[in-house]
Amino acid sequence: MKEISISLPARDAVAIDIDELNIASRHVRLQGSTVSFEALDQIKAAVMKSKMFKNITTENVKKGSKEEIRFILSMELADDVSQEGGA
């Protein structure tokens, strides 16, 4: 969880609200919202810089009732990531 938090852009740079975080085995699924499609691109790009994650995809991207951009960000732990400390 720490690496996910570190990987996300600073809150003052990109607004992001996390509604749900699921970590199962080597797969991570993050559901949340942000202010624009461009902000979502920045979030995904920031996570892609981490060497801990691979196969990063966005799913169910849509505009919410308050004009927010709702999304699911899915990723897998990279093969060379140790299981120490859990993910």
Secondary structure as GFF3:
##gff-version 3
##sequence-region A 1 87
A	DSSP	alpha_helix	2	7	.	.	.	ID=ss1
A	DSSP	beta_strand	16	24	.	.	.	ID=ss2
A	DSSP	beta_strand	27	34	.	.	.	ID=ss3
A	DSSP	alpha_helix	37	48	.	.	.	ID=ss4
A	DSSP	beta_strand	53	63	.	.	.	ID=ss5
A	DSSP	beta_strand	69	77	.	.	.	ID=ss6
###
